[in-house]
Amino acid sequence: MQHLVWRLEPESPHLPLNLYTLHALIASRPSLIAGPPEVRHPLNAMLERVTAVDSLSRTGRDQVAGLRYALRIADR
């Protein structure tokens, strides 16, 4: 998971693929982000970086929204 998180670079041509893969991974294994908050902080920080640059497609924005929702649920 961390490999994908660190690859969420706004300038990367592989951003859509990495975002899709990370979204699918978290959707199928939500326990990956259910641990201590230190596990979720890097993902949250990278999502902030990705959304700061308005280069996401509609699907990408939906995937980011899904990941943020999963993070909020994991913080409960």
Secondary structure, DSSP 8 states (H G I E B T S, - for coil): -HHHHHT--TT-TTHHHHHHHHHHHHHH-GGGGSS-HHHHHHHHHHHHHHHHS----HHHHHHHHHHHHHHHHHT-
